[in-house]
Amino acid sequence: MRVVRLLVVTVFFAAIPGVPAQAQEAPRLERLLGIGTHHEPAPLLAAPQGLQDHVANGKLVLSLDDTIRLALSNNTDIRLDRSQIEFAQNSLHRVHGPFDPLVTSSFGDNRSKTPAITQTQGAAIPDTLAQTTTFRYAQTFQTGTNFQTSFNASKLSNNDILSLVNPSIATDLQFTVTQPLLRNFGLFPNRAPILIAQRNLKQARASFQGEVNDIILRTVGNYWNVILARVSLVVQRKSLEEAQKSYDHDKKALGLGRSRHSIFTARNPRSLHAALA
């Protein structure tokens, strides 16, 4: 029993040094596979564009149209919604892919020269040229019908004097029509992905229009709020100036009243004392 325990302890301590070694091998494997060990931070958002074009004498001068245009061009939500429209358009093109026609063509050229081994071959060194041309067309319709056709033409020529037809040409034309009777039969199973992609595209465009309308509404509201605040500031400044003028006028009138009272007192001191008595 002691021997078993010693063996288990020995295996355990022998396995511990292998863990750091495997941990050190992991970054090497990641580097070999092109996987970065450190994630790069996301790039910073670009500063608002187009504001410098509307700066005059150190002040930002914007009309309502300029404000709306700058708000739409520098808004990140619009860029994200616009990318959603592009994704929806790509999805629509992708679901149309199975119904796209496919045309393929090929051409083969093979020449062979071999010394004659019999006197009946018609030439000392028979020279044979074989050329093959192939055209194929395939398309699947939205009803599930698959249509395929192929045209093959081959040409064979040689220097054999015993050949009756030289060169010889052979052609082959084939048609194949396949119609499923159970799976993918009819318009609905085949057009369903297209209809879904079209609805997704309409939804993405509607979301984009709604986002644009909301941004324009907020921009117009903020613009007129700024105009109202500016007009209110002008009115408050004028009110302050008028109040300051009224204060200065009252202060001046009060100063003139005191001076007149002092002059009267200095000229008639007895009447003042009598009035006070």
C-alpha positions in Angstrom: 0.0 0.0 0.0 2.9 2.4 0.8 4.4 1.6 -2.5 1.2 2.6 -4.3 1.0 5.9 -2.4 4.7 6.7 -3.2 4.1 5.9 -6.9 1.0 8.2 -7.0 2.9 11.0 -5.3 5.8 10.6 -7.6 3.6 10.8 -10.7 1.8 13.9 -9.3 5.0 15.8 -8.7 6.3 14.8 -12.1 3.2 16.1 -13.8 3.4 19.5 -12.2 6.4 20.8 -14.1 4.8 19.9 -17.3 2.0 22.5 -16.8 4.2 25.6 -17.2 5.8 24.0 -20.2 2.4 23.6 -21.9 1.5 27.1 -21.0 4.7 28.4 -22.6 4.0 26.3 -25.8 0.5 27.9 -26.1 1.7 31.4 -27.2 4.1 29.8 -29.7 1.3 27.8 -31.2 -0.9 31.0 -31.4 2.0 32.8 -33.1 2.4 30.0 -35.6 -1.4 30.1 -36.4 -1.4 33.9 -36.6 -3.5 34.4 -33.5 -2.4 37.4 -31.5 -1.9 37.0 -27.8 -2.9 40.6 -27.1 -6.0 42.2 -28.4 -5.6 45.6 -30.1 -7.8 48.4 -28.8 -10.6 49.6 -31.0 -9.7 52.6 -33.1 -10.9 55.9 -31.9 -13.8 57.6 -33.5 -12.9 60.3 -36.0 -13.4 63.9 -35.1 -16.5 65.7 -36.5 -15.8 66.6 -40.2 -16.8 69.8 -42.0 -17.0 72.2 -39.1 -13.9 74.1 -40.1 -15.6 75.1 -43.4 -18.2 77.1 -41.5 -15.8 79.0 -39.2 -15.7 82.8 -39.9 -13.6 85.2 -37.7 -13.2 82.6 -35.0 -17.0 81.9 -34.8 -19.0 78.9 -36.0 -21.7 80.2 -38.4 -24.3 77.6 -39.4 -27.6 77.8 -41.2 -30.3 75.3 -40.6 -29.5 73.3 -43.8 -25.8 73.3 -42.8 -26.6 72.0 -39.3 -28.8 69.2 -40.7 -26.1 68.2 -43.3 -23.3 68.1 -40.7 -25.5 66.2 -38.2 -26.3 63.5 -40.8 -22.7 63.2 -42.1 -21.1 62.9 -38.6 -23.7 60.7 -36.9 -22.5 57.1 -36.2 -26.0 55.7 -35.9 -26.7 56.6 -39.6 -23.5 54.8 -40.6 -24.6 51.7 -38.7 -28.1 51.7 -40.2 -26.7 52.2 -43.6 -24.5 49.2 -43.2 -27.6 47.2 -42.2 -29.1 48.1 -45.6 -26.0 46.9 -47.3 -26.1 43.6 -45.4 -29.8 43.2 -46.3 -29.0 43.9 -50.0 -26.1 41.3 -49.9 -28.5 38.8 -48.3 -31.0 39.4 -51.1 -28.4 38.9 -53.8 -27.3 35.7 -52.0 -30.7 34.1 -51.9 -31.0 34.8 -55.7 -27.8 32.8 -56.2 -29.4 29.4 -56.7 -31.5 30.7 -59.5 -28.7 32.4 -61.4 -27.8 30.9 -64.8 -24.5 29.1 -65.1 -22.5 28.9 -68.3 -19.3 26.9 -68.6 -17.0 26.2 -71.5 -13.9 24.2 -72.0 -11.4 23.5 -74.8 -8.9 20.7 -75.0 -6.0 20.2 -77.4 -4.0 17.0 -77.6 -1.3 16.1 -80.2 0.5 12.8 -80.2 3.4 11.5 -82.4 4.5 7.9 -82.3 6.7 5.9 -84.7 4.9 3.5 -86.9 5.2 -0.2 -86.0 3.4 -1.6 -89.0 3.2 -0.8 -92.7 -0.6 -0.3 -92.6 -0.6 2.8 -90.4 -0.3 5.1 -93.4 2.6 7.2 -92.3 6.1 6.7 -91.1 5.5 8.8 -88.0 1.7 9.1 -87.4 0.7 12.5 -86.2 -2.7 12.8 -84.5 -4.4 16.0 -83.3 -7.5 15.8 -81.2 -9.4 18.9 -80.2 -12.5 19.0 -78.0 -14.8 22.0 -77.3 -17.6 21.9 -74.7 -20.4 24.4 -73.8 -22.7 23.9 -70.9 -25.7 25.9 -69.6 -27.6 25.2 -66.4 -30.3 27.1 -64.5 -32.8 26.4 -61.7 -36.1 28.2 -61.9 -38.2 29.4 -59.0 -40.7 26.6 -59.7 -37.9 24.1 -58.8 -37.4 23.0 -62.4 -33.7 22.4 -63.3 -32.7 22.8 -66.9 -29.3 21.7 -68.2 -27.9 21.5 -71.8 -24.5 20.7 -73.1 -22.9 20.9 -76.6 -19.8 18.9 -77.4 -17.7 19.1 -80.6 -14.6 17.1 -81.2 -12.2 17.3 -84.1 -9.7 14.6 -85.1 -7.1 15.0 -87.8 -3.9 13.0 -88.7 -1.5 12.4 -91.5 -2.7 8.9 -92.3 -3.0 8.6 -96.0 -5.4 5.7 -95.6 -8.0 7.9 -93.8 -11.1 8.5 -95.9 -12.3 11.6 -93.8 -9.5 13.8 -92.6 -10.2 15.8 -90.4 -13.3 14.3 -88.9 -15.7 16.3 -86.7 -18.3 14.9 -84.3 -20.9 16.9 -82.4 -23.2 16.0 -79.5 -26.1 18.1 -78.1 -28.0 17.1 -74.9 -30.9 18.5 -72.9 -31.9 17.6 -69.4 -35.0 18.8 -67.5 -35.6 17.8 -63.8 -38.8 18.7 -61.9 -39.1 17.8 -58.2 -42.5 16.4 -57.3 -42.3 16.6 -53.5 -39.4 18.6 -52.1 -38.9 22.1 -53.4 -42.0 21.8 -55.6 -43.8 25.0 -56.5 -43.1 28.7 -56.1 -43.6 29.1 -52.4 -40.8 26.8 -51.1 -38.3 28.4 -53.5 -39.4 32.0 -53.2 -39.8 32.0 -49.4 -36.1 33.0 -48.8 -36.4 35.7 -51.4 -39.5 37.1 -49.8 -37.9 37.1 -46.4 -34.8 38.8 -47.7 -37.0 41.5 -49.4 -38.9 42.1 -46.2 -35.6 42.4 -44.3 -34.4 44.9 -46.8 -37.6 47.0 -46.5 -37.3 46.9 -42.7 -33.7 48.0 -42.9 -34.6 50.9 -45.2 -37.6 51.9 -43.0 -35.3 51.8 -39.9 -32.8 54.0 -41.7 -35.4 56.5 -42.7 -36.8 56.6 -39.2 -33.4 57.1 -37.8 -32.7 59.9 -40.3 -36.1 61.6 -39.5 -35.4 61.4 -35.7 -31.9 62.9 -36.2 -33.3 65.7 -38.3 -36.1 66.4 -35.8 -33.6 66.6 -32.9 -31.3 68.7 -34.9 -34.0 71.2 -35.9 -35.2 71.3 -32.3 -31.7 71.9 -30.9 -31.0 74.5 -33.6 -34.1 76.6 -32.8 -33.4 76.1 -29.0 -30.0 77.7 -29.6 -31.5 80.5 -31.6 -34.1 81.1 -28.9 -31.4 81.1 -26.2 -29.4 83.5 -28.3 -32.4 85.9 -28.7 -33.2 85.6 -25.0 -29.6 86.5 -24.2 -29.8 89.5 -26.5 -33.1 90.6 -24.8 -31.6 90.1 -21.4 -28.6 92.2 -22.3 -30.8 95.0 -23.6 -32.9 94.7 -20.4 -29.7 94.9 -18.4 -28.5 97.9 -20.3 -31.9 99.7 -19.9 -31.9 98.9 -16.2 -28.4 100.2 -15.9 -29.4 103.4 -17.7 -32.4 103.8 -15.4 -30.2 103.2 -12.4 -27.7 105.7 -13.6 -30.5 108.2 -14.3 -32.0 107.8 -10.8 -28.7 108.0 -9.2 -27.9 111.2 -11.0 -31.3 112.6 -10.1 -30.8 111.7 -6.5 -27.3 113.3 -6.6 -28.8 116.5 -8.0 -31.5 116.6 -5.4 -29.0 116.4 -2.6 -26.9 119.1 -4.1 -29.8 121.5 -4.4 -30.8 120.8 -0.8 -27.3 121.6 0.4 -27.2 124.8 -1.6 -30.6 125.9 -0.1 -29.4 125.1 3.4 -26.3 127.0 3.0 -28.2 130.1 1.8 -31.0 130.0 4.4 -29.7 128.5 7.6 -32.2 130.3 9.9 -35.3 129.1 8.0 -33.9 125.6 8.2 -33.5 125.8 12.0 -36.9 127.3 12.3 -38.4 124.5 10.2 -36.6 122.0 12.4 -37.8 123.7 15.6 
